[in-house]
């Protein structure tokens, strides 16, 4: 009969693994907020300003975007549904957000929306990955 292996420090390891999601959520949430702020700032710097209504309608929120807005990006975390962040532009007062982004027959496109998201996408992914690694290291260190 084979002898069953025992793991030294198993209880401590299990305690650390239970703390991991709490610390990871906190760090990932901060990374997502910082990334959303960067994307929104770039979008606001690229958008053409006539009245300022379109620029002022650009923003981000946790969960779903406000009604009447276009969604630039939605990032969902594997850690829970409350960890969904949405970057948006346009609203009932600035309904022309899509026209500016994609143009019309009588109007040339002046992209600001997806260009900003694509420019920051790699940086956002890296930042979130680093926050997961950082959380794992904190848990392993006993913090």
N, CA, C and O atoms as a GROMACS GRO file, in nm:
protein
  572
    1UNK      N    1   0.084  -0.118   0.000
    1UNK     CA    2   0.000   0.000   0.000
    1UNK      C    3   0.089   0.125   0.000
    1UNK      O    4   0.186   0.133   0.075
    2UNK      N    5   0.053   0.221  -0.086
    2UNK     CA    6   0.133   0.343  -0.100
    2UNK      C    7   0.111   0.434   0.020
    2UNK      O    8   0.002   0.443   0.075
    3UNK      N    9   0.217   0.499   0.057
    3UNK     CA   10   0.211   0.592   0.170
    3UNK      C   11   0.161   0.728   0.121
    3UNK      O   12   0.206   0.776   0.017
    4UNK      N   13   0.072   0.788   0.193
    4UNK     CA   14   0.014   0.917   0.155
    4UNK      C   15   0.108   1.030   0.197
    4UNK      O   16   0.155   1.034   0.311
    5UNK      N   17   0.135   1.121   0.103
    5UNK     CA   18   0.227   1.232   0.131
    5UNK      C   19   0.155   1.340   0.212
    5UNK      O   20   0.036   1.364   0.194
    6UNK      N   21   0.229   1.404   0.300
    6UNK     CA   22   0.174   1.514   0.377
    6UNK      C   23   0.244   1.642   0.335
    6UNK      O   24   0.362   1.641   0.297
    7UNK      N   25   0.174   1.748   0.342
    7UNK     CA   26   0.228   1.878   0.303
    7UNK      C   27   0.252   1.959   0.430
    7UNK      O   28   0.160   1.982   0.509
    8UNK      N   29   0.376   2.000   0.447
    8UNK     CA   30   0.408   2.082   0.563
    8UNK      C   31   0.355   2.224   0.541
    8UNK      O   32   0.372   2.280   0.433
    9UNK      N   33   0.293   2.280   0.640
    9UNK     CA   34   0.241   2.416   0.630
    9UNK      C   35   0.115   2.428   0.546
    9UNK      O   36   0.083   2.536   0.496
   10UNK      N   37   0.044   2.320   0.532
   10UNK     CA   38  -0.078   2.320   0.449
   10UNK      C   39  -0.183   2.417   0.501
   10UNK      O   40  -0.247   2.488   0.423
   11UNK      N   41  -0.202   2.421   0.631
   11UNK     CA   42  -0.303   2.510   0.691
   11UNK      C   43  -0.269   2.656   0.664
   11UNK      O   44  -0.357   2.736   0.632
   12UNK      N   45  -0.142   2.691   0.678
   12UNK     CA   46  -0.100   2.830   0.652
   12UNK      C   47  -0.120   2.865   0.505
   12UNK      O   48  -0.162   2.975   0.471
   13UNK      N   49  -0.089   2.770   0.417
   13UNK     CA   50  -0.109   2.792   0.273
   13UNK      C   51  -0.256   2.813   0.241
   13UNK      O   52  -0.290   2.901   0.162
   14UNK      N   53  -0.343   2.736   0.300
   14UNK     CA   54  -0.486   2.750   0.276
   14UNK      C   55  -0.537   2.885   0.326
   14UNK      O   56  -0.622   2.947   0.261
   15UNK      N   57  -0.487   2.932   0.440
   15UNK     CA   58  -0.526   3.064   0.492
   15UNK      C   59  -0.483   3.174   0.395
   15UNK      O   60  -0.558   3.268   0.368
   16UNK      N   61  -0.362   3.162   0.343
   16UNK     CA   62  -0.311   3.261   0.249
   16UNK      C   63  -0.394   3.261   0.120
   16UNK      O   64  -0.424   3.367   0.066
   17UNK      N   65  -0.430   3.145   0.072
   17UNK     CA   66  -0.508   3.137  -0.052
   17UNK      C   67  -0.648   3.196  -0.034
   17UNK      O   68  -0.705   3.249  -0.129
   18UNK      N   69  -0.703   3.186   0.085
   18UNK     CA   70  -0.835   3.246   0.110
   18UNK      C   71  -0.828   3.398   0.113
   18UNK      O   72  -0.924   3.465   0.078
   19UNK      N   73  -0.712   3.454   0.156
   19UNK     CA   74  -0.694   3.599   0.160
   19UNK      C   75  -0.664   3.657   0.022
   19UNK      O   76  -0.682   3.776   0.000
   20UNK      N   77  -0.618   3.574  -0.069
   20UNK     CA   78  -0.576   3.622  -0.201
   20UNK      C   79  -0.685   3.700  -0.274
   20UNK      O   80  -0.656   3.810  -0.321
   21UNK      N   81  -0.809   3.651  -0.286
   21UNK     CA   82  -0.910   3.728  -0.361
   21UNK      C   83  -0.938   3.866  -0.302
   21UNK      O   84  -0.965   3.959  -0.378
   22UNK      N   85  -0.933   3.880  -0.173
   22UNK     CA   86  -0.962   4.008  -0.109
   22UNK      C   87  -0.855   4.110  -0.148
   22UNK      O   88  -0.886   4.222  -0.189
   23UNK      N   89  -0.730   4.072  -0.134
   23UNK     CA   90  -0.619   4.162  -0.168
   23UNK      C   91  -0.616   4.187  -0.318
   23UNK      O   92  -0.593   4.299  -0.363
   24UNK      N   93  -0.638   4.081  -0.396
   24UNK     CA   94  -0.636   4.095  -0.542
   24UNK      C   95  -0.745   4.190  -0.590
   24UNK      O   96  -0.720   4.274  -0.676
   25UNK      N   97  -0.865   4.179  -0.535
   25UNK     CA   98  -0.974   4.270  -0.574
   25UNK      C   99  -0.937   4.415  -0.550
   25UNK      O  100  -0.960   4.502  -0.633
   26UNK      N  101  -0.880   4.439  -0.434
   26UNK     CA  102  -0.843   4.576  -0.397
   26UNK      C  103  -0.740   4.632  -0.495
   26UNK      O  104  -0.755   4.745  -0.542
   27UNK      N  105  -0.636   4.555  -0.525
   27UNK     CA  106  -0.531   4.602  -0.615
   27UNK      C  107  -0.577   4.612  -0.760
   27UNK      O  108  -0.542   4.706  -0.831
   28UNK      N  109  -0.656   4.515  -0.804
   28UNK     CA  110  -0.706   4.517  -0.941
   28UNK      C  111  -0.802   4.633  -0.960
   28UNK      O  112  -0.801   4.699  -1.064
   29UNK      N  113  -0.886   4.659  -0.861
   29UNK     CA  114  -0.981   4.770  -0.870
   29UNK      C  115  -0.906   4.903  -0.885
   29UNK      O  116  -0.945   4.988  -0.965
   30UNK      N  117  -0.799   4.921  -0.809
   30UNK     CA  118  -0.719   5.043  -0.819
   30UNK      C  119  -0.654   5.055  -0.956
   30UNK      O  120  -0.648   5.163  -1.013
   31UNK      N  121  -0.604   4.943  -1.009
   31UNK     CA  122  -0.542   4.943  -1.141
   31UNK      C  123  -0.644   4.975  -1.250
   31UNK      O  124  -0.614   5.048  -1.345
   32UNK      N  125  -0.764   4.920  -1.238
   32UNK     CA  126  -0.869   4.947  -1.336
   32UNK      C  127  -0.912   5.093  -1.332
   32UNK      O  128  -0.935   5.153  -1.437
   33UNK      N  129  -0.923   5.150  -1.214
   33UNK     CA  130  -0.961   5.291  -1.202
   33UNK      C  131  -0.855   5.382  -1.264
   33UNK      O  132  -0.888   5.476  -1.336
   34UNK      N  133  -0.729   5.354  -1.236
   34UNK     CA  134  -0.620   5.434  -1.293
   34UNK      C  135  -0.620   5.424  -1.445
   34UNK      O  136  -0.600   5.524  -1.514
   35UNK      N  137  -0.643   5.305  -1.497
   35UNK     CA  138  -0.644   5.284  -1.642
   35UNK      C  139  -0.762   5.357  -1.706
   35UNK      O  140  -0.746   5.418  -1.812
   36UNK      N  141  -0.878   5.349  -1.643
   36UNK     CA  142  -0.996   5.418  -1.696
   36UNK      C  143  -0.973   5.569  -1.699
   36UNK      O  144  -1.010   5.636  -1.795
   37UNK      N  145  -0.911   5.622  -1.594
   37UNK     CA  146  -0.880   5.765  -1.590
   37UNK      C  147  -0.788   5.804  -1.706
   37UNK      O  148  -0.806   5.910  -1.767
   38UNK      N  149  -0.689   5.720  -1.736
   38UNK     CA  150  -0.596   5.748  -1.845
   38UNK      C  151  -0.668   5.746  -1.980
   38UNK      O  152  -0.645   5.834  -2.063
   39UNK      N  153  -0.753   5.647  -2.002
   39UNK     CA  154  -0.826   5.637  -2.128
   39UNK      C  155  -0.918   5.757  -2.146
   39UNK      O  156  -0.923   5.816  -2.254
   40UNK      N  157  -0.990   5.793  -2.042
   40UNK     CA  158  -1.082   5.907  -2.048
   40UNK      C  159  -1.004   6.037  -2.074
   40UNK      O  160  -1.049   6.120  -2.153
   41UNK      N  161  -0.891   6.054  -2.009
   41UNK     CA  162  -0.810   6.175  -2.031
   41UNK      C  163  -0.763   6.183  -2.176
   41UNK      O  164  -0.766   6.291  -2.236
   42UNK      N  165  -0.721   6.072  -2.233
   42UNK     CA  166  -0.678   6.072  -2.373
   42UNK      C  167  -0.795   6.100  -2.466
   42UNK      O  168  -0.782   6.176  -2.562
   43UNK      N  169  -0.911   6.040  -2.437
   43UNK     CA  170  -1.030   6.065  -2.519
   43UNK      C  171  -1.067   6.213  -2.516
   43UNK      O  172  -1.097   6.272  -2.620
   44UNK      N  173  -1.064   6.272  -2.398
   44UNK     CA  174  -1.101   6.414  -2.385
   44UNK      C  175  -1.000   6.505  -2.456
   44UNK      O  176  -1.036   6.612  -2.504
   45UNK      N  177  -0.876   6.463  -2.462
   45UNK     CA  178  -0.776   6.545  -2.531
   45UNK      C  179  -0.788   6.533  -2.683
   45UNK      O  180  -0.746   6.624  -2.755
   46UNK      N  181  -0.843   6.424  -2.732
   46UNK     CA  182  -0.854   6.403  -2.877
   46UNK      C  183  -0.987   6.448  -2.936
   46UNK      O  184  -0.995   6.474  -3.056
   47UNK      N  185  -1.091   6.457  -2.856
   47UNK     CA  186  -1.224   6.489  -2.908
   47UNK      C  187  -1.228   6.634  -2.956
   47UNK      O  188  -1.176   6.723  -2.890
   48UNK      N  189  -1.292   6.657  -3.072
   48UNK     CA  190  -1.308   6.796  -3.116
   48UNK      C  191  -1.406   6.870  -3.024
   48UNK      O  192  -1.510   6.816  -2.986
   49UNK      N  193  -1.372   6.992  -2.991
   49UNK     CA  194  -1.453   7.068  -2.896
   49UNK      C  195  -1.524   7.182  -2.970
   49UNK      O  196  -1.461   7.274  -3.022
   50UNK      N  197  -1.656   7.172  -2.973
   50UNK     CA  198  -1.737   7.281  -3.027
   50UNK      C  199  -1.806   7.351  -2.910
   50UNK      O  200  -1.773   7.465  -2.875
   51UNK      N  201  -1.900   7.282  -2.852
   51UNK     CA  202  -1.970   7.339  -2.736
   51UNK      C  203  -1.916   7.283  -2.605
   51UNK      O  204  -1.940   7.341  -2.499
   52UNK      N  205  -1.842   7.173  -2.611
   52UNK     CA  206  -1.790   7.110  -2.491
   52UNK      C  207  -1.882   7.002  -2.436
   52UNK      O  208  -1.844   6.932  -2.342
   53UNK      N  209  -2.001   6.988  -2.492
   53UNK     CA  210  -2.096   6.889  -2.441
   53UNK      C  211  -2.046   6.747  -2.463
   53UNK      O  212  -2.061   6.662  -2.375
   54UNK      N  213  -1.986   6.721  -2.578
   54UNK     CA  214  -1.935   6.587  -2.606
   54UNK      C  215  -1.816   6.556  -2.516
   54UNK      O  216  -1.808   6.447  -2.459
   55UNK      N  217  -1.725   6.650  -2.502
   55UNK     CA  218  -1.608   6.630  -2.414
   55UNK      C  219  -1.653   6.603  -2.271
   55UNK      O  220  -1.598   6.516  -2.203
   56UNK      N  221  -1.753   6.677  -2.225
   56UNK     CA  222  -1.801   6.661  -2.088
   56UNK      C  223  -1.878   6.530  -2.068
   56UNK      O  224  -1.893   6.486  -1.954
   57UNK      N  225  -1.926   6.468  -2.175
   57UNK     CA  226  -2.002   6.344  -2.163
   57UNK      C  227  -1.912   6.220  -2.155
   57UNK      O  228  -1.961   6.111  -2.126
   58UNK      N  229  -1.784   6.237  -2.178
   58UNK     CA  230  -1.690   6.125  -2.173
   58UNK      C  231  -1.658   6.093  -2.028
   58UNK      O  232  -1.628   6.182  -1.949
   59UNK      N  233  -1.664   5.964  -1.995
   59UNK     CA  234  -1.634   5.925  -1.858
   59UNK      C  235  -1.628   5.775  -1.842
   59UNK      O  236  -1.630   5.701  -1.941
   60UNK      N  237  -1.619   5.730  -1.720
   60UNK     CA  238  -1.621   5.587  -1.690
   60UNK      C  239  -1.702   5.564  -1.564
   60UNK      O  240  -1.721   5.655  -1.482
   61UNK      N  241  -1.748   5.441  -1.549
   61UNK     CA  242  -1.828   5.405  -1.433
   61UNK      C  243  -1.811   5.258  -1.403
   61UNK      O  244  -1.775   5.179  -1.490
   62UNK      N  245  -1.837   5.220  -1.280
   62UNK     CA  246  -1.843   5.079  -1.244
   62UNK      C  247  -1.980   5.029  -1.287
   62UNK      O  248  -2.081   5.092  -1.257
   63UNK      N  249  -1.984   4.917  -1.355
   63UNK     CA  250  -2.110   4.860  -1.400
   63UNK      C  251  -2.148   4.909  -1.538
   63UNK      O  252  -2.063   4.920  -1.626
   64UNK      N  253  -2.274   4.938  -1.558
   64UNK     CA  254  -2.327   4.976  -1.690
   64UNK      C  255  -2.315   5.125  -1.716
   64UNK      O  256  -2.317   5.207  -1.624
   65UNK      N  257  -2.301   5.158  -1.845
   65UNK     CA  258  -2.291   5.298  -1.886
   65UNK      C  259  -2.428   5.365  -1.878
   65UNK      O  260  -2.530   5.296  -1.883
   66UNK      N  261  -2.433   5.497  -1.864
   66UNK     CA  262  -2.561   5.569  -1.863
   66UNK      C  263  -2.635   5.550  -1.996
   66UNK      O  264  -2.573   5.524  -2.099
   67UNK      N  265  -2.765   5.565  -1.993
   67UNK     CA  266  -2.843   5.548  -2.116
   67UNK      C  267  -2.808   5.658  -2.216
   67UNK      O  268  -2.782   5.772  -2.179
   68UNK      N  269  -2.808   5.619  -2.343
   68UNK     CA  270  -2.778   5.714  -2.449
   68UNK      C  271  -2.632   5.730  -2.480
   68UNK      O  272  -2.596   5.809  -2.567
   69UNK      N  273  -2.545   5.657  -2.410
   69UNK     CA  274  -2.403   5.672  -2.434
   69UNK      C  275  -2.349   5.558  -2.519
   69UNK      O  276  -2.408   5.450  -2.524
   70UNK      N  277  -2.237   5.583  -2.586
   70UNK     CA  278  -2.167   5.480  -2.661
   70UNK      C  279  -2.061   5.421  -2.571
   70UNK      O  280  -2.000   5.492  -2.490
   71UNK      N  281  -2.040   5.294  -2.584
   71UNK     CA  282  -1.944   5.226  -2.497
   71UNK      C  283  -1.813   5.206  -2.571
   71UNK      O  284  -1.811   5.146  -2.679
   72UNK      N  285  -1.705   5.256  -2.515
   72UNK     CA  286  -1.573   5.237  -2.574
   72UNK      C  287  -1.516   5.103  -2.531
   72UNK      O  288  -1.462   5.029  -2.614
   73UNK      N  289  -1.527   5.070  -2.406
   73UNK     CA  290  -1.470   4.947  -2.356
   73UNK      C  291  -1.539   4.905  -2.228
   73UNK      O  292  -1.577   4.989  -2.146
   74UNK      N  293  -1.557   4.776  -2.214
   74UNK     CA  294  -1.607   4.719  -2.090
   74UNK      C  295  -1.509   4.612  -2.048
   74UNK      O  296  -1.482   4.519  -2.124
   75UNK      N  297  -1.456   4.625  -1.929
   75UNK     CA  298  -1.360   4.527  -1.878
   75UNK      C  299  -1.425   4.455  -1.762
   75UNK      O  300  -1.466   4.516  -1.664
   76UNK      N  301  -1.435   4.322  -1.775
   76UNK     CA  302  -1.495   4.241  -1.670
   76UNK      C  303  -1.385   4.158  -1.606
   76UNK      O  304  -1.299   4.102  -1.674
   77UNK      N  305  -1.388   4.151  -1.476
   77UNK     CA  306  -1.290   4.073  -1.402
   77UNK      C  307  -1.347   3.936  -1.371
   77UNK      O  308  -1.468   3.918  -1.364
   78UNK      N  309  -1.259   3.840  -1.354
   78UNK     CA  310  -1.301   3.705  -1.316
   78UNK      C  311  -1.336   3.697  -1.168
   78UNK      O  312  -1.388   3.596  -1.121
   79UNK      N  313  -1.306   3.804  -1.094
   79UNK     CA  314  -1.327   3.803  -0.949
   79UNK      C  315  -1.468   3.840  -0.905
   79UNK      O  316  -1.497   3.837  -0.786
   80UNK      N  317  -1.554   3.874  -0.999
   80UNK     CA  318  -1.691   3.905  -0.959
   80UNK      C  319  -1.755   4.007  -1.050
   80UNK      O  320  -1.686   4.084  -1.118
   81UNK      N  321  -1.887   4.009  -1.051
   81UNK     CA  322  -1.960   4.098  -1.141
   81UNK      C  323  -1.948   4.244  -1.099
   81UNK      O  324  -1.965   4.332  -1.183
   82UNK      N  325  -1.919   4.271  -0.972
   82UNK     CA  326  -1.904   4.410  -0.929
   82UNK      C  327  -1.773   4.470  -0.980
   82UNK      O  328  -1.749   4.590  -0.963
   83UNK      N  329  -1.689   4.390  -1.043
   83UNK     CA  330  -1.561   4.437  -1.094
   83UNK      C  331  -1.568   4.460  -1.246
   83UNK      O  332  -1.477   4.421  -1.319
   84UNK      N  333  -1.674   4.522  -1.291
   84UNK     CA  334  -1.690   4.555  -1.432
   84UNK      C  335  -1.684   4.707  -1.446
   84UNK      O  336  -1.759   4.779  -1.381
   85UNK      N  337  -1.594   4.754  -1.532
   85UNK     CA  338  -1.577   4.897  -1.552
   85UNK      C  339  -1.610   4.928  -1.697
   85UNK      O  340  -1.574   4.853  -1.787
   86UNK      N  341  -1.679   5.040  -1.720
   86UNK     CA  342  -1.722   5.078  -1.854
   86UNK      C  343  -1.678   5.220  -1.885
   86UNK      O  344  -1.703   5.312  -1.807
   87UNK      N  345  -1.612   5.237  -1.999
   87UNK     CA  346  -1.572   5.369  -2.048
   87UNK      C  347  -1.674   5.407  -2.156
   87UNK      O  348  -1.704   5.326  -2.243
   88UNK      N  349  -1.727   5.529  -2.150
   88UNK     CA  350  -1.834   5.568  -2.241
   88UNK      C  351  -1.818   5.713  -2.287
   88UNK      O  352  -1.740   5.790  -2.230
   89UNK      N  353  -1.893   5.747  -2.391
   89UNK     CA  354  -1.899   5.885  -2.440
   89UNK      C  355  -2.037   5.909  -2.497
   89UNK      O  356  -2.102   5.818  -2.548
   90UNK      N  357  -2.082   6.033  -2.488
   90UNK     CA  358  -2.213   6.069  -2.541
   90UNK      C  359  -2.322   6.049  -2.436
   90UNK      O  360  -2.308   5.969  -2.344
   91UNK      N  361  -2.429   6.124  -2.454
   91UNK     CA  362  -2.547   6.112  -2.368
   91UNK      C  363  -2.664   6.177  -2.442
   91UNK      O  364  -2.654   6.203  -2.562
   92UNK      N  365  -2.771   6.204  -2.374
   92UNK     CA  366  -2.887   6.265  -2.440
   92UNK      C  367  -2.856   6.405  -2.492
   92UNK      O  368  -2.914   6.448  -2.591
   93UNK      N  369  -2.766   6.478  -2.426
   93UNK     CA  370  -2.729   6.612  -2.469
   93UNK      C  371  -2.622   6.610  -2.578
   93UNK      O  372  -2.612   6.704  -2.657
   94UNK      N  373  -2.541   6.505  -2.583
   94UNK     CA  374  -2.434   6.492  -2.684
   94UNK      C  375  -2.456   6.363  -2.761
   94UNK      O  376  -2.372   6.272  -2.758
   95UNK      N  377  -2.567   6.356  -2.830
   95UNK     CA  378  -2.606   6.235  -2.902
   95UNK      C  379  -2.523   6.210  -3.027
   95UNK      O  380  -2.533   6.102  -3.086
   96UNK      N  381  -2.442   6.305  -3.069
   96UNK     CA  382  -2.366   6.295  -3.193
   96UNK      C  383  -2.229   6.229  -3.174
   96UNK      O  384  -2.144   6.237  -3.263
   97UNK      N  385  -2.207   6.166  -3.061
   97UNK     CA  386  -2.077   6.105  -3.032
   97UNK      C  387  -2.035   6.006  -3.141
   97UNK      O  388  -1.919   6.006  -3.182
   98UNK      N  389  -2.125   5.923  -3.186
   98UNK     CA  390  -2.093   5.825  -3.291
   98UNK      C  391  -2.067   5.892  -3.425
   98UNK      O  392  -1.984   5.845  -3.502
   99UNK      N  393  -2.137   6.000  -3.453
   99UNK     CA  394  -2.116   6.070  -3.580
   99UNK      C  395  -1.974   6.127  -3.586
   99UNK      O  396  -1.909   6.122  -3.691
  100UNK      N  397  -1.928   6.180  -3.475
  100UNK     CA  398  -1.793   6.236  -3.472
  100UNK      C  399  -1.691   6.123  -3.487
  100UNK      O  400  -1.592   6.138  -3.559
  101UNK      N  401  -1.714   6.012  -3.419
  101UNK     CA  402  -1.618   5.900  -3.423
  101UNK      C  403  -1.611   5.836  -3.562
  101UNK      O  404  -1.502   5.813  -3.613
  102UNK      N  405  -1.724   5.807  -3.621
  102UNK     CA  406  -1.727   5.732  -3.746
  102UNK      C  407  -1.755   5.817  -3.869
  102UNK      O  408  -1.735   5.771  -3.982
  103UNK      N  409  -1.801   5.938  -3.851
  103UNK     CA  410  -1.834   6.025  -3.962
  103UNK      C  411  -1.971   5.993  -4.021
  103UNK      O  412  -2.038   5.899  -3.980
  104UNK      N  413  -2.009   6.075  -4.119
  104UNK     CA  414  -2.133   6.056  -4.194
  104UNK      C  415  -2.102   6.089  -4.338
  104UNK      O  416  -1.989   6.123  -4.372
  105UNK      N  417  -2.202   6.080  -4.423
  105UNK     CA  418  -2.179   6.113  -4.563
  105UNK      C  419  -2.135   6.257  -4.581
  105UNK      O  420  -2.052   6.288  -4.666
  106UNK      N  421  -2.190   6.344  -4.501
  106UNK     CA  422  -2.159   6.486  -4.513
  106UNK      C  423  -2.057   6.535  -4.409
  106UNK      O  424  -2.033   6.655  -4.396
  107UNK      N  425  -1.998   6.442  -4.336
  107UNK     CA  426  -1.906   6.481  -4.229
  107UNK      C  427  -1.792   6.379  -4.219
  107UNK      O  428  -1.817   6.258  -4.211
  108UNK      N  429  -1.671   6.426  -4.219
  108UNK     CA  430  -1.556   6.338  -4.208
  108UNK      C  431  -1.541   6.287  -4.065
  108UNK      O  432  -1.570   6.358  -3.969
  109UNK      N  433  -1.496   6.163  -4.051
  109UNK     CA  434  -1.474   6.105  -3.918
  109UNK      C  435  -1.358   6.175  -3.848
  109UNK      O  436  -1.258   6.210  -3.910
  110UNK      N  437  -1.375   6.195  -3.719
  110UNK     CA  438  -1.269   6.254  -3.635
  110UNK      C  439  -1.254   6.165  -3.512
  110UNK      O  440  -1.300   6.199  -3.403
  111UNK      N  441  -1.188   6.049  -3.531
  111UNK     CA  442  -1.182   5.949  -3.423
  111UNK      C  443  -1.113   5.998  -3.297
  111UNK      O  444  -1.011   6.066  -3.301
  112UNK      N  445  -1.172   5.962  -3.186
  112UNK     CA  446  -1.117   5.995  -3.055
  112UNK      C  447  -1.144   5.882  -2.956
  112UNK      O  448  -1.076   5.870  -2.854
  113UNK      N  449  -1.240   5.800  -2.987
  113UNK     CA  450  -1.301   5.704  -2.896
  113UNK      C  451  -1.223   5.573  -2.894
  113UNK      O  452  -1.156   5.543  -2.795
  114UNK      N  453  -1.231   5.496  -3.001
  114UNK     CA  454  -1.162   5.367  -3.008
  114UNK      C  455  -1.013   5.385  -3.023
  114UNK      O  456  -0.936   5.297  -2.983
  115UNK      N  457  -0.969   5.495  -3.079
  115UNK     CA  458  -0.827   5.523  -3.092
  115UNK      C  459  -0.764   5.528  -2.953
  115UNK      O  460  -0.656   5.472  -2.931
  116UNK      N  461  -0.829   5.594  -2.862
  116UNK     CA  462  -0.778   5.606  -2.725
  116UNK      C  463  -0.774   5.470  -2.656
  116UNK      O  464  -0.676   5.437  -2.589
  117UNK      N  465  -0.880   5.394  -2.673
  117UNK     CA  466  -0.886   5.262  -2.611
  117UNK      C  467  -0.775   5.172  -2.666
  117UNK      O  468  -0.704   5.106  -2.589
  118UNK      N  469  -0.760   5.171  -2.796
  118UNK     CA  470  -0.657   5.086  -2.857
  118UNK      C  471  -0.517   5.130  -2.818
  118UNK      O  472  -0.428   5.046  -2.801
  119UNK      N  473  -0.497   5.258  -2.802
  119UNK     CA  474  -0.364   5.309  -2.764
  119UNK      C  475  -0.328   5.267  -2.622
  119UNK      O  476  -0.210   5.247  -2.592
  120UNK      N  477  -0.424   5.253  -2.536
  120UNK     CA  478  -0.398   5.222  -2.395
  120UNK      C  479  -0.422   5.075  -2.358
  120UNK      O  480  -0.390   5.034  -2.247
  121UNK      N  481  -0.477   4.997  -2.450
  121UNK     CA  482  -0.517   4.859  -2.419
  121UNK      C  483  -0.403   4.774  -2.364
  121UNK      O  484  -0.420   4.709  -2.261
  122UNK      N  485  -0.289   4.774  -2.429
  122UNK     CA  486  -0.176   4.692  -2.384
  122UNK      C  487  -0.129   4.736  -2.245
  122UNK      O  488  -0.100   4.652  -2.159
  123UNK      N  489  -0.123   4.865  -2.223
  123UNK     CA  490  -0.080   4.919  -2.094
  123UNK      C  491  -0.177   4.879  -1.983
  123UNK      O  492  -0.135   4.846  -1.871
  124UNK      N  493  -0.306   4.881  -2.014
  124UNK     CA  494  -0.409   4.843  -1.916
  124UNK      C  495  -0.393   4.696  -1.878
  124UNK      O  496  -0.395   4.662  -1.760
  125UNK      N  497  -0.379   4.610  -1.977
  125UNK     CA  498  -0.363   4.467  -1.950
  125UNK      C  499  -0.240   4.442  -1.864
  125UNK      O  500  -0.244   4.362  -1.770
  126UNK      N  501  -0.131   4.508  -1.897
  126UNK     CA  502  -0.007   4.490  -1.820
  126UNK      C  503  -0.025   4.537  -1.676
  126UNK      O  504   0.020   4.471  -1.583
  127UNK      N  505  -0.091   4.649  -1.659
  127UNK     CA  506  -0.112   4.704  -1.524
  127UNK      C  507  -0.195   4.608  -1.439
  127UNK      O  508  -0.165   4.586  -1.322
  128UNK      N  509  -0.299   4.552  -1.497
  128UNK     CA  510  -0.384   4.459  -1.423
  128UNK      C  511  -0.308   4.330  -1.391
  128UNK      O  512  -0.321   4.277  -1.281
  129UNK      N  513  -0.231   4.281  -1.486
  129UNK     CA  514  -0.150   4.161  -1.461
  129UNK      C  515  -0.049   4.185  -1.349
  129UNK      O  516  -0.028   4.099  -1.264
  130UNK      N  517   0.013   4.302  -1.350
  130UNK     CA  518   0.108   4.335  -1.243
  130UNK      C  519   0.039   4.342  -1.107
  130UNK      O  520   0.097   4.302  -1.006
  131UNK      N  521  -0.084   4.391  -1.105
  131UNK     CA  522  -0.155   4.400  -0.977
  131UNK      C  523  -0.189   4.261  -0.924
  131UNK      O  524  -0.190   4.240  -0.802
  132UNK      N  525  -0.218   4.166  -1.012
  132UNK     CA  526  -0.244   4.028  -0.968
  132UNK      C  527  -0.116   3.968  -0.910
  132UNK      O  528  -0.119   3.903  -0.805
  133UNK      N  529  -0.004   3.989  -0.979
  133UNK     CA  530   0.125   3.939  -0.930
  133UNK      C  531   0.160   4.002  -0.796
  133UNK      O  532   0.208   3.935  -0.705
  134UNK      N  533   0.136   4.132  -0.785
  134UNK     CA  534   0.164   4.203  -0.661
  134UNK      C  535   0.079   4.148  -0.547
  134UNK      O  536   0.128   4.133  -0.434
  135UNK      N  537  -0.048   4.118  -0.575
  135UNK     CA  538  -0.136   4.062  -0.472
  135UNK      C  539  -0.085   3.926  -0.428
  135UNK      O  540  -0.083   3.896  -0.308
  136UNK      N  541  -0.043   3.843  -0.523
  136UNK     CA  542   0.009   3.711  -0.489
  136UNK      C  543   0.134   3.722  -0.403
  136UNK      O  544   0.151   3.645  -0.309
  137UNK      N  545   0.220   3.817  -0.434
  137UNK     CA  546   0.341   3.835  -0.356
  137UNK      C  547   0.310   3.885  -0.216
  137UNK      O  548   0.375   3.844  -0.119
  138UNK      N  549   0.213   3.973  -0.204
  138UNK     CA  550   0.175   4.022  -0.070
  138UNK      C  551   0.119   3.909   0.015
  138UNK      O  552   0.151   3.898   0.133
  139UNK      N  553   0.035   3.827  -0.045
  139UNK     CA  554  -0.024   3.715   0.029
  139UNK      C  555   0.085   3.617   0.071
  139UNK      O  556   0.085   3.567   0.183
  140UNK      N  557   0.178   3.588  -0.021
  140UNK     CA  558   0.287   3.495   0.009
  140UNK      C  559   0.376   3.548   0.121
  140UNK      O  560   0.429   3.471   0.201
  141UNK      N  561   0.394   3.680   0.124
  141UNK     CA  562   0.478   3.742   0.227
  141UNK      C  563   0.406   3.751   0.362
  141UNK      O  564   0.468   3.782   0.464
  142UNK      N  565   0.277   3.726   0.361
  142UNK     CA  566   0.201   3.730   0.485
  142UNK      C  567   0.142   3.865   0.518
  142UNK      O  568   0.097   3.887   0.630
  143UNK      N  569   0.142   3.957   0.422
  143UNK     CA  570   0.090   4.092   0.446
  143UNK      C  571  -0.062   4.094   0.446
  143UNK      O  572  -0.122   4.200   0.465
   0.00000   0.00000   0.00000
